[in-house]
Amino acid sequence: MTHAVSAERGFPFSAIVGQDQLRLALILCAIHPGIGGVLVRGEKGTAKSTVVRALARLLPPVRSQEGPRAARLVELPVGATEDRVVGSIDLERVLRDGERAFQPGLLAHAHEGVLYVDEVNLLHDHLVDVLLDAAAMGRVHVERDGFSHTHPARFVLVGTMNPEEGELRPQLLDRFGLTVDVSASRDVGVRAEVIRRRLEYERDPDRFAARFDGQDTQLAERIAIARDALDSVTLPDREVRRIASLCAEFGVDGMRADLVMARTAIAHAAWRGAVEAGEDDIRAAAELTLPHRQRRDPFDEPGLDQNQLDDAMTKAAQDADSGGPEPDPDDPGPDDPDPNDPGPQDPGPPTSGGHTPPGSGDSAAESADESTGGSSDNAPERKSAPPQGSFRARLLEIPGTGEGAPGRRSRARSQRGRIVRPAAFRGRALHVPATILEAAAQLRSRGRFSVRPTDLRGAEHEGREGNLVVFVVDASGSMAARDRLSAVTGAVVSLLRDAYQRRDKVAVITLRGRQAELVLPPTSSIDIAVRRLDSLRTGGRTPLAEGLVKAREVVLRERVRDAQRRALVVLLTDGRATAGAEPVKRAHRAARLVVDAGIASVTVDCEHGMVRLGLAADLSRHLQGGYVRLAELSADAVTGVVRAAA
């Protein structure tokens, strides 16, 4: 068998140094596209795109009506529309010939090739759903504009992303068949070889590629042979039970992981030239299938612990041999009480939203904590207590209507969403009823019904946008009293989870001592913000004015990069400004600067105790923003939306 490598001289697949796991995942998906694609996660500069682009040259030629052609690599831009992806009516043929015809999209062009989405985490969620559905079914069905069309779309789907720019939702993570985390090697020899090969390629790409033509041709032929042998590879019932046991042991949701692991194991066996999938194939499949399906929470670290996998493989082997899991003799049955179980424990007083309810503290005791050094600049800092239980947060919303990036927080004019009113036509969405009514109004003057360019009316859609949410967290001595900050950080984690689900960018500023520190610049990677909170230090005075000024600087700087994304400052404090001269007046003047910059805000009052000073509520009035008490942040305890301003 011979296989012709495309004449296009890209970087050869065989010339890639390292990245063995990534190369294996891509090869397995090339053998069996039904696996569902590969998600490649890694820091910038790790050759993710280089490896993916080199894969297309290894795929078998595509037989079409015009004859054999090389497999295509189709790159889907992040800003692509749904029409461009799935296809739409061919307006040129409609207007020219009066014939209703379909114009294929990128999915049709990627048939039998590679569909590559760089920065897939920045792609609109509904487009990711379309891609993954097509990759799983191998076909695209379009039902729109009064016609139906179906065409094959069997391709290798590869998405690459930098986790620092934001994560995919867990529901979409699960839809990718395999995932690989890549990073730059720390081995000096490997890094040196990468430099040498890249420089050699840049000097003479054709000559460099010719060096590896033989190896690439062998890889391409091996992929083609494995593809042809795929249907003849068997998966014994013993290995089916092993797969089921592994997925049950790792607690993955649904059955998609089981099916993907089975397909991957079969493809791996075909790649080895085996006629039957075995234990080694199952393990290789597990290492690619399970890491992204273990994440129960968006803040869980991805990856697969090898020791845990070893234990699970041992247990799975026992289950496979025995035909099912054996009951644990040390595990008491449902009717057999454990003699060492002390019985139900008193859970203590109920809490709202997982944090200490108001009234449980003592203001005098908290003041004493400050007077004994809790708010002193020289007071020793301490690490905050672990966050208390998180909760489902209420919606904090910016008033008015924006035009920012698609998300789920504040109202926005967009290309999608519900139609709210007709508007001027700008060559995008056409409001057909309004256009017809406008043309009908001219019927008497024109003598007959006709639609002219001046009659066209557009449709104004209203959807939701993602915002920049700047968290300003008071970590001073007064907040650290009675470990109150653990309740505050628990609330921030809940708000961060909410920001993740609403597709926001976030920044975190902490207040302690005499300065405000930007511990996390604006980012879409919400899990990094949670990790920064874990190392939060507390103690010292409360520089509220400095925190508000810092928040204003962050927002104004981000406006230069993304002018359409509106910002919301969320201030979590008890309002006790203590740093500098006239700290309260300075905080109020800083609040005026925030208001003058047109920045929306919500103040979360963290004050506890029987006697309340109301300082946070007073500050929220100067900020002209929303106000909510800490115990009222939970959507389960209190319903409704907290708007940033009246």
C-alpha positions as semicolon CSV with decimal commas, in nm:
position;residue;x (nm);y (nm);z (nm)
1;M;0,000;0,000;0,000
2;T;0,126;0,346;-0,081
3;H;0,013;0,674;0,058
4;A;0,102;1,007;-0,098
5;V;0,188;1,282;0,147
6;S;0,052;1,622;0,051
7;A;0,300;1,841;-0,133
8;E;0,228;2,130;0,103
9;R;0,541;2,185;0,307
10;G;0,429;2,240;0,662
11;F;0,620;2,131;0,969
12;P;0,643;1,748;0,952
13;F;0,451;1,543;1,208
14;S;0,752;1,317;1,259
15;A;0,976;1,615;1,334
16;I;0,782;1,711;1,647
17;V;1,000;1,658;1,954
18;G;0,818;1,518;2,257
19;Q;0,440;1,560;2,299
20;D;0,397;1,182;2,272
21;Q;0,058;1,180;2,444
22;L;-0,078;1,448;2,212
23;R;0,050;1,275;1,902
24;L;-0,106;0,946;2,014
25;A;-0,445;1,111;2,081
26;L;-0,448;1,273;1,736
27;I;-0,351;0,948;1,565
28;L;-0,625;0,753;1,745
29;C;-0,887;1,008;1,640
30;A;-0,756;0,992;1,285
31;I;-0,805;0,614;1,294
32;H;-1,150;0,635;1,453
33;P;-1,316;0,980;1,414
34;G;-1,613;0,845;1,610
35;I;-1,407;0,895;1,927
36;G;-1,530;1,253;1,921
37;G;-1,220;1,469;1,885
38;V;-0,933;1,589;2,099
39;L;-0,919;1,886;2,332
40;V;-0,562;2,010;2,376
41;R;-0,503;2,220;2,687
42;G;-0,173;2,391;2,746
43;E;0,020;2,708;2,805
44;K;0,121;2,927;2,516
45;G;0,424;2,827;2,310
46;T;0,387;2,449;2,348
47;A;0,350;2,369;1,975
48;K;-0,020;2,280;2,004
49;S;-0,108;2,436;1,669
50;T;0,205;2,301;1,498
51;V;0,122;1,940;1,586
52;V;-0,242;1,973;1,478
53;R;-0,159;2,130;1,143
54;A;0,093;1,854;1,072
55;L;-0,172;1,585;1,123
56;A;-0,374;1,662;0,807
57;R;-0,084;1,555;0,585
58;L;-0,105;1,202;0,728
59;L;-0,472;1,137;0,650
60;P;-0,568;0,914;0,355
61;P;-0,670;1,085;0,029
62;V;-1,037;1,174;-0,006
63;R;-1,230;1,026;-0,297
64;S;-1,470;1,279;-0,443
65;Q;-1,657;1,334;-0,771
66;E;-1,355;1,520;-0,903
67;G;-1,126;1,229;-0,811
68;P;-0,881;1,179;-0,522
69;R;-0,766;1,486;-0,333
70;A;-0,559;1,548;-0,023
71;A;-0,739;1,571;0,310
72;R;-0,807;1,929;0,413
73;L;-0,725;2,113;0,731
74;V;-1,012;2,355;0,790
75;E;-0,958;2,620;1,056
76;L;-1,268;2,762;1,219
77;P;-1,225;3,123;1,335
78;V;-1,351;3,213;1,680
79;G;-1,576;3,484;1,534
80;A;-1,749;3,254;1,282
81;T;-2,127;3,269;1,250
82;E;-2,356;2,967;1,254
83;D;-2,432;3,018;0,882
84;R;-2,061;2,999;0,805
85;V;-2,021;2,680;1,009
86;V;-2,320;2,468;0,901
87;G;-2,408;2,639;0,574
88;S;-2,708;2,841;0,456
89;I;-2,917;2,925;0,153
90;D;-2,714;3,029;-0,154
91;L;-2,848;3,382;-0,207
92;E;-2,648;3,434;-0,525
93;R;-2,819;3,142;-0,700
94;V;-3,158;3,244;-0,562
95;L;-3,125;3,595;-0,702
96;R;-2,957;3,492;-1,027
97;D;-3,145;3,174;-1,119
98;G;-3,448;3,178;-0,893
99;E;-3,333;2,838;-0,765
100;R;-3,337;2,745;-0,399
101;A;-2,990;2,602;-0,332
102;F;-2,771;2,521;-0,033
103;Q;-2,429;2,676;0,021
104;P;-2,209;2,438;0,225
105;G;-2,033;2,560;0,537
106;L;-1,702;2,480;0,701
107;L;-1,825;2,144;0,830
108;A;-1,881;2,023;0,473
109;H;-1,535;2,140;0,365
110;A;-1,380;1,952;0,660
111;H;-1,531;1,617;0,553
112;E;-1,267;1,341;0,571
113;G;-1,015;1,594;0,699
114;V;-0,932;1,790;1,015
115;L;-1,149;2,064;1,164
116;Y;-0,927;2,277;1,383
117;V;-1,056;2,532;1,635
118;D;-0,787;2,737;1,802
119;E;-0,895;2,898;2,132
120;V;-1,205;2,678;2,137
121;N;-1,281;2,802;2,489
122;L;-1,355;3,145;2,338
123;L;-1,600;3,005;2,081
124;H;-1,971;3,064;2,144
125;D;-2,123;2,772;2,333
126;H;-2,395;2,703;2,075
127;L;-2,130;2,669;1,802
128;V;-1,931;2,425;2,017
129;D;-2,249;2,220;2,053
130;V;-2,295;2,216;1,674
131;L;-1,935;2,101;1,618
132;L;-1,952;1,826;1,876
133;D;-2,287;1,699;1,749
134;A;-2,148;1,680;1,395
135;A;-1,831;1,506;1,515
136;A;-2,035;1,247;1,706
137;M;-2,292;1,176;1,430
138;G;-2,071;1,217;1,124
139;R;-2,347;1,414;0,951
140;V;-2,491;1,765;0,951
141;H;-2,862;1,826;0,920
142;V;-2,968;2,184;0,840
143;E;-3,333;2,285;0,879
144;R;-3,377;2,656;0,815
145;D;-3,500;2,924;0,574
146;G;-3,766;2,691;0,439
147;F;-3,542;2,406;0,325
148;S;-3,378;2,092;0,462
149;H;-3,034;1,965;0,378
150;T;-2,820;1,679;0,506
151;H;-2,460;1,606;0,418
152;P;-2,178;1,388;0,560
153;A;-1,930;1,554;0,793
154;R;-1,684;1,293;0,912
155;F;-1,378;1,474;1,037
156;V;-1,116;1,479;1,312
157;L;-1,218;1,757;1,549
158;V;-0,931;1,920;1,737
159;G;-0,971;2,212;1,975
160;T;-0,679;2,388;2,142
161;M;-0,696;2,627;2,435
162;N;-0,490;2,807;2,694
163;P;-0,656;2,751;3,036
164;E;-0,538;3,095;3,149
165;E;-0,790;3,247;2,904
166;G;-1,086;3,061;3,052
167;E;-1,225;2,710;3,074
168;L;-1,492;2,527;2,881
169;R;-1,809;2,449;3,071
170;P;-1,808;2,094;3,218
171;Q;-2,097;1,996;2,990
172;L;-1,887;2,083;2,684
173;L;-1,571;1,929;2,828
174;D;-1,750;1,596;2,851
175;R;-1,849;1,615;2,484
176;F;-1,486;1,603;2,370
177;G;-1,376;1,241;2,338
178;L;-1,015;1,281;2,452
179;T;-0,815;1,548;2,626
180;V;-0,441;1,608;2,658
181;D;-0,260;1,858;2,879
182;V;0,065;1,974;2,720
183;S;0,352;2,171;2,869
184;A;0,702;2,262;2,768
185;S;0,965;2,005;2,859
186;R;1,203;2,091;3,142
187;D;1,470;1,864;2,992
188;V;1,753;2,077;2,852
189;G;1,832;1,826;2,577
190;V;1,474;1,820;2,452
191;R;1,448;2,200;2,454
192;A;1,777;2,233;2,269
193;E;1,659;1,990;1,998
194;V;1,335;2,189;1,958
195;I;1,540;2,504;1,897
196;R;1,767;2,333;1,643
197;R;1,482;2,184;1,442
198;R;1,279;2,503;1,438
199;L;1,572;2,713;1,317
200;E;1,654;2,454;1,051
201;Y;1,293;2,456;0,932
202;E;1,286;2,837;0,909
203;R;1,606;2,842;0,700
204;D;1,474;2,599;0,438
205;P;1,125;2,452;0,496
206;D;1,129;2,229;0,185
207;R;1,465;2,074;0,263
208;F;1,374;2,021;0,627
209;A;1,039;1,859;0,541
210;A;1,208;1,632;0,285
211;R;1,420;1,485;0,567
212;F;1,106;1,350;0,733
213;D;0,901;1,257;0,427
214;G;0,984;0,890;0,468
215;Q;0,879;0,881;0,833
216;D;0,559;1,074;0,765
217;T;0,474;0,841;0,477
218;Q;0,518;0,538;0,703
219;L;0,294;0,697;0,967
220;A;0,030;0,778;0,705
221;E;0,031;0,423;0,572
222;R;0,008;0,282;0,925
223;I;-0,295;0,505;0,997
224;A;-0,462;0,390;0,675
225;I;-0,400;0,022;0,760
226;A;-0,540;0,072;1,111
227;R;-0,849;0,242;0,968
228;D;-0,913;-0,050;0,736
229;A;-0,864;-0,301;1,019
230;L;-1,084;-0,117;1,269
231;D;-1,399;-0,322;1,208
232;S;-1,212;-0,649;1,256
233;V;-1,077;-0,562;1,603
234;T;-1,279;-0,722;1,883
235;L;-1,340;-0,598;2,236
236;P;-1,385;-0,905;2,462
237;D;-1,655;-0,900;2,726
238;R;-1,386;-0,913;2,994
239;E;-1,248;-0,579;2,868
240;V;-1,597;-0,432;2,846
241;R;-1,638;-0,508;3,218
242;R;-1,295;-0,358;3,283
243;I;-1,403;-0,034;3,113
244;A;-1,730;-0,023;3,306
245;S;-1,546;-0,083;3,634
246;L;-1,296;0,196;3,565
247;C;-1,564;0,451;3,483
248;A;-1,764;0,352;3,790
249;E;-1,453;0,373;4,009
250;F;-1,376;0,726;3,889
251;G;-1,739;0,828;3,931
252;V;-1,787;0,979;3,585
253;D;-2,135;1,099;3,494
254;G;-2,338;0,930;3,223
255;M;-2,223;0,665;2,977
256;R;-2,030;0,876;2,727
257;A;-1,696;0,802;2,895
258;D;-1,756;0,426;2,875
259;L;-1,835;0,439;2,503
260;V;-1,547;0,672;2,420
261;M;-1,304;0,454;2,615
262;A;-1,423;0,146;2,427
263;R;-1,378;0,315;2,087
264;T;-1,037;0,448;2,187
265;A;-0,920;0,107;2,309
266;I;-1,027;-0,052;1,979
267;A;-0,845;0,221;1,783
268;H;-0,534;0,171;1,997
269;A;-0,542;-0,202;1,933
270;A;-0,575;-0,139;1,558
271;W;-0,281;0,103;1,579
272;R;-0,072;-0,172;1,740
273;G;-0,181;-0,418;1,472
274;A;-0,365;-0,638;1,723
275;V;-0,692;-0,816;1,648
276;E;-0,822;-0,790;2,005
277;A;-0,815;-0,504;2,256
278;G;-0,650;-0,584;2,588
279;E;-0,551;-0,435;2,922
280;D;-0,278;-0,211;2,778
281;D;-0,525;-0,064;2,529
282;I;-0,774;0,004;2,808
283;R;-0,513;0,183;3,018
284;A;-0,399;0,398;2,725
285;A;-0,763;0,485;2,657
286;A;-0,829;0,568;3,024
287;E;-0,537;0,813;3,036
288;L;-0,693;1,009;2,750
289;T;-1,061;0,969;2,832
290;L;-1,093;1,023;3,207
291;P;-0,894;1,335;3,310
292;H;-1,148;1,597;3,200
293;R;-1,444;1,390;3,317
294;Q;-1,331;1,381;3,680
295;R;-1,399;1,750;3,733
296;R;-1,706;1,784;3,954
297;D;-1,655;2,157;3,983
298;P;-1,505;2,416;3,746
299;F;-1,237;2,480;4,011
300;D;-1,121;2,121;4,034
301;E;-0,774;2,062;3,897
302;P;-0,774;1,861;3,572
303;G;-0,556;1,556;3,533
304;L;-0,538;1,191;3,629
305;D;-0,347;1,066;3,931
306;Q;-0,140;0,767;3,817
307;N;-0,152;0,599;4,159
308;Q;-0,529;0,627;4,157
309;L;-0,534;0,483;3,805
310;D;-0,311;0,192;3,915
311;D;-0,550;0,111;4,202
312;A;-0,852;0,140;3,975
313;M;-0,692;-0,085;3,713
314;T;-0,623;-0,349;3,982
315;K;-0,981;-0,336;4,103
316;A;-1,110;-0,337;3,745
317;A;-0,907;-0,652;3,673
318;Q;-1,069;-0,823;3,973
319;D;-1,414;-0,713;3,859
320;A;-1,343;-0,832;3,504
321;D;-1,225;-1,173;3,626
322;S;-1,514;-1,223;3,867
323;G;-1,781;-1,089;3,636
324;G;-1,875;-0,812;3,878
325;P;-1,766;-0,625;4,192
326;E;-1,759;-0,820;4,516
327;P;-1,926;-0,668;4,825
328;D;-1,685;-0,523;5,076
329;P;-1,697;-0,741;5,392
330;D;-1,593;-0,443;5,604
331;D;-1,877;-0,229;5,472
332;P;-2,187;-0,270;5,691
333;G;-2,507;-0,331;5,500
334;P;-2,797;-0,090;5,510
335;D;-2,960;-0,279;5,797
336;D;-2,639;-0,342;5,992
337;P;-2,536;-0,037;6,196
338;D;-2,168;0,030;6,237
339;P;-2,080;-0,023;6,606
340;N;-1,819;0,253;6,583
341;D;-2,068;0,504;6,443
342;P;-2,156;0,747;6,725
343;G;-2,490;0,819;6,559
344;P;-2,640;1,146;6,443
345;Q;-2,452;1,452;6,557
346;D;-2,596;1,786;6,652
347;P;-2,531;2,003;6,345
348;G;-2,543;2,317;6,552
349;P;-2,740;2,629;6,466
350;P;-2,857;2,657;6,104
351;T;-2,664;2,885;5,872
352;S;-2,763;3,069;5,558
353;G;-2,554;3,009;5,251
354;G;-2,285;2,819;5,437
355;H;-2,150;3,111;5,644
356;T;-2,198;3,232;6,000
357;P;-2,538;3,400;6,042
358;P;-2,558;3,763;6,152
359;G;-2,576;3,813;6,524
360;S;-2,341;3,531;6,615
361;G;-2,050;3,766;6,673
362;D;-1,994;4,039;6,927
363;S;-1,902;4,390;6,815
364;A;-1,714;4,464;7,136
365;A;-1,510;4,148;7,094
366;E;-1,432;4,244;6,734
367;S;-1,330;4,593;6,840
368;A;-1,107;4,439;7,105
369;D;-0,946;4,229;6,835
370;E;-0,859;4,548;6,644
371;S;-0,733;4,728;6,954
372;T;-0,495;4,446;7,037
373;G;-0,322;4,461;6,705
374;G;-0,576;4,319;6,458
375;S;-0,568;4,643;6,259
376;S;-0,218;4,758;6,337
377;D;0,023;4,800;6,048
378;N;0,279;4,603;6,246
379;A;0,041;4,322;6,341
380;P;0,161;3,981;6,228
381;E;-0,018;3,859;5,918
382;R;-0,184;3,524;5,915
383;K;-0,327;3,292;5,657
384;S;-0,704;3,304;5,625
385;A;-0,915;3,010;5,739
386;P;-1,043;2,777;5,468
387;P;-1,352;2,909;5,288
388;Q;-1,680;2,805;5,442
389;G;-1,933;2,613;5,231
390;S;-2,018;2,777;4,903
391;F;-2,368;2,831;4,768
392;R;-2,563;2,926;4,457
393;A;-2,519;3,302;4,433
394;R;-2,786;3,557;4,349
395;L;-2,749;3,740;4,022
396;L;-2,557;4,068;4,050
397;E;-2,654;4,267;3,743
398;I;-2,537;4,590;3,580
399;P;-2,831;4,819;3,496
400;G;-2,908;4,930;3,142
401;T;-2,829;4,752;2,817
402;G;-2,476;4,692;2,693
403;E;-2,311;4,560;2,378
404;G;-2,038;4,345;2,527
405;A;-1,918;3,990;2,472
406;P;-2,187;3,719;2,482
407;G;-2,249;3,589;2,831
408;R;-2,523;3,543;3,088
409;R;-2,507;3,832;3,334
410;S;-2,643;4,168;3,215
411;R;-2,882;4,268;2,938
412;A;-2,722;4,346;2,603
413;R;-2,798;4,415;2,239
414;S;-2,664;4,126;2,033
415;Q;-2,686;3,932;1,708
416;R;-2,884;3,662;1,885
417;G;-3,152;3,641;2,149
418;R;-3,513;3,753;2,140
419;I;-3,624;4,025;1,900
420;V;-3,739;4,325;2,101
421;R;-3,807;4,589;1,833
422;P;-3,738;4,686;1,471
423;A;-3,440;4,911;1,409
424;A;-3,236;5,056;1,124
425;F;-3,116;4,790;0,882
426;R;-2,738;4,750;0,892
427;G;-2,699;4,451;0,662
428;R;-2,746;4,190;0,933
429;A;-3,072;4,051;1,074
430;L;-3,378;4,154;0,871
431;H;-3,707;4,226;1,051
432;V;-3,944;4,090;0,785
433;P;-4,282;4,208;0,929
434;A;-4,154;4,563;0,986
435;T;-4,005;4,571;0,634
436;I;-4,334;4,458;0,476
437;L;-4,533;4,712;0,678
438;E;-4,298;4,991;0,570
439;A;-4,331;4,889;0,204
440;A;-4,710;4,859;0,239
441;A;-4,728;5,213;0,374
442;Q;-4,587;5,332;0,040
443;L;-4,837;5,133;-0,168
444;R;-5,054;5,432;-0,260
445;S;-4,764;5,652;-0,372
446;R;-4,597;5,370;-0,571
447;G;-4,912;5,228;-0,726
448;R;-4,810;4,870;-0,649
449;F;-4,649;4,673;-0,371
450;S;-4,269;4,664;-0,393
451;V;-3,985;4,644;-0,145
452;R;-3,709;4,898;-0,191
453;P;-3,382;4,938;-0,002
454;T;-3,528;5,229;0,192
455;D;-3,801;4,999;0,327
456;L;-3,561;4,752;0,490
457;R;-3,581;4,731;0,867
458;G;-3,345;4,541;1,092
459;A;-3,422;4,336;1,400
460;E;-3,284;4,448;1,733
461;H;-3,207;4,144;1,947
462;E;-3,165;4,145;2,320
463;G;-2,956;3,882;2,490
464;R;-2,707;3,867;2,775
465;E;-2,346;3,976;2,801
466;G;-2,048;3,878;3,012
467;N;-1,893;4,150;3,225
468;L;-1,566;4,230;3,396
469;V;-1,626;4,164;3,766
470;V;-1,365;4,322;3,995
471;F;-1,374;4,173;4,344
472;V;-1,237;4,404;4,614
473;V;-1,193;4,186;4,924
474;D;-1,131;4,340;5,266
475;A;-0,863;4,122;5,430
476;S;-0,784;4,354;5,719
477;G;-0,764;4,275;6,088
478;S;-1,129;4,361;6,156
479;M;-1,237;4,115;5,887
480;A;-1,008;3,846;6,024
481;A;-1,177;3,860;6,367
482;R;-1,341;3,530;6,461
483;D;-1,231;3,391;6,124
484;R;-1,501;3,599;5,960
485;L;-1,291;3,605;5,645
486;S;-1,354;3,234;5,593
487;A;-1,720;3,319;5,540
488;V;-1,623;3,603;5,307
489;T;-1,389;3,388;5,097
490;G;-1,660;3,122;5,081
491;A;-1,893;3,387;4,941
492;V;-1,629;3,501;4,691
493;V;-1,581;3,142;4,572
494;S;-1,957;3,122;4,519
495;L;-1,954;3,448;4,324
496;L;-1,658;3,327;4,119
497;R;-1,844;3,007;4,031
498;D;-2,136;3,225;3,925
499;A;-1,898;3,439;3,715
500;Y;-1,764;3,123;3,549
501;Q;-2,115;3,014;3,453
502;R;-2,201;3,361;3,323
503;R;-1,884;3,385;3,107
504;D;-1,736;3,685;3,289
505;K;-1,381;3,804;3,321
506;V;-1,271;3,861;3,680
507;A;-1,006;4,047;3,876
508;V;-0,930;4,027;4,249
509;I;-0,798;4,309;4,471
510;T;-0,726;4,259;4,841
511;L;-0,713;4,528;5,112
512;R;-0,465;4,489;5,396
513;G;-0,226;4,721;5,579
514;R;-0,176;5,049;5,395
515;Q;-0,219;4,932;5,036
516;A;-0,450;4,756;4,796
517;E;-0,293;4,468;4,605
518;L;-0,406;4,344;4,266
519;V;-0,360;3,971;4,329
520;L;-0,522;3,872;3,999
521;P;-0,532;4,094;3,688
522;P;-0,842;4,062;3,464
523;T;-0,867;3,708;3,332
524;S;-1,122;3,454;3,211
525;S;-0,953;3,178;3,411
526;I;-1,176;3,172;3,715
527;D;-1,000;2,875;3,874
528;I;-0,680;3,081;3,907
529;A;-0,875;3,332;4,116
530;V;-0,983;3,055;4,352
531;R;-0,624;2,938;4,392
532;R;-0,515;3,293;4,477
533;L;-0,778;3,308;4,751
534;D;-0,632;2,994;4,907
535;S;-0,310;3,184;4,982
536;L;-0,483;3,503;5,098
537;R;-0,308;3,678;5,390
538;T;-0,499;3,880;5,645
539;G;-0,434;4,143;5,912
540;G;-0,350;4,510;5,943
541;R;-0,554;4,820;5,870
542;T;-0,828;4,871;5,609
543;P;-0,721;5,086;5,309
544;L;-1,071;5,122;5,157
545;A;-0,987;5,436;4,959
546;E;-0,681;5,273;4,803
547;G;-0,890;4,968;4,710
548;L;-1,153;5,173;4,528
549;V;-0,887;5,373;4,344
550;K;-0,711;5,051;4,242
551;A;-1,041;4,905;4,118
552;R;-1,103;5,217;3,911
553;E;-0,754;5,191;3,758
554;V;-0,810;4,826;3,666
555;V;-1,143;4,901;3,497
556;L;-1,013;5,202;3,301
557;R;-0,709;5,007;3,183
558;E;-0,927;4,718;3,071
559;R;-1,157;4,955;2,882
560;V;-0,870;5,036;2,651
561;R;-0,840;4,665;2,559
562;D;-1,212;4,586;2,548
563;A;-1,425;4,899;2,530
564;Q;-1,757;4,712;2,499
565;R;-1,722;4,498;2,813
566;R;-1,893;4,670;3,103
567;A;-1,746;4,643;3,452
568;L;-1,894;4,567;3,793
569;V;-1,702;4,631;4,115
570;V;-1,805;4,397;4,398
571;L;-1,677;4,530;4,731
572;L;-1,683;4,286;5,026
573;T;-1,618;4,477;5,348
574;D;-1,753;4,577;5,687
575;G;-1,692;4,939;5,588
576;R;-1,438;5,017;5,863
577;A;-1,184;5,232;5,682
578;T;-0,883;5,271;5,913
579;A;-0,577;5,338;5,695
580;G;-0,431;5,687;5,656
581;A;-0,559;6,027;5,769
582;E;-0,937;6,078;5,764
583;P;-0,987;5,730;5,620
584;V;-1,368;5,749;5,595
585;K;-1,367;6,080;5,406
586;R;-1,096;5,952;5,174
587;A;-1,303;5,639;5,104
588;H;-1,603;5,856;5,018
589;R;-1,394;6,071;4,782
590;A;-1,261;5,754;4,616
591;A;-1,619;5,635;4,578
592;R;-1,699;5,956;4,390
593;L;-1,414;5,881;4,147
594;V;-1,564;5,539;4,080
595;V;-1,907;5,692;4,013
596;D;-1,764;5,964;3,787
597;A;-1,594;5,695;3,578
598;G;-1,934;5,536;3,513
599;I;-1,848;5,213;3,697
600;A;-2,131;5,009;3,849
601;S;-2,083;4,858;4,192
602;V;-2,237;4,633;4,455
603;T;-2,132;4,652;4,820
604;V;-2,155;4,328;5,018
605;D;-2,189;4,419;5,386
606;C;-1,982;4,176;5,593
607;E;-2,053;4,339;5,931
608;H;-2,152;4,100;6,210
609;G;-2,268;4,146;6,565
610;M;-2,567;4,269;6,760
611;V;-2,469;4,634;6,717
612;R;-2,415;4,747;6,358
613;L;-2,241;5,069;6,261
614;G;-2,382;5,072;5,907
615;L;-2,053;5,188;5,754
616;A;-2,074;4,957;5,451
617;A;-2,430;5,070;5,375
618;D;-2,318;5,432;5,396
619;L;-2,030;5,363;5,157
620;S;-2,267;5,197;4,908
621;R;-2,473;5,518;4,901
622;H;-2,162;5,716;4,806
623;L;-2,089;5,457;4,537
624;Q;-2,449;5,495;4,414
625;G;-2,453;5,121;4,367
626;G;-2,629;4,812;4,492
627;Y;-2,618;4,689;4,849
628;V;-2,663;4,341;4,993
629;R;-2,572;4,175;5,322
630;L;-2,342;3,877;5,320
631;A;-2,614;3,640;5,440
632;E;-2,838;3,754;5,153
633;L;-2,601;3,652;4,871
634;S;-2,740;3,300;4,856
635;A;-3,003;3,252;4,585
636;D;-3,147;2,966;4,791
637;A;-3,203;3,188;5,093
638;V;-3,322;3,506;4,916
639;T;-3,461;3,532;4,565
640;G;-3,428;3,825;4,329
641;V;-3,165;4,019;4,139
642;V;-2,923;4,266;4,297
643;R;-2,880;4,554;4,055
644;A;-2,566;4,760;4,075
645;A;-2,742;5,094;4,073
646;A;-3,089;5,240;4,072
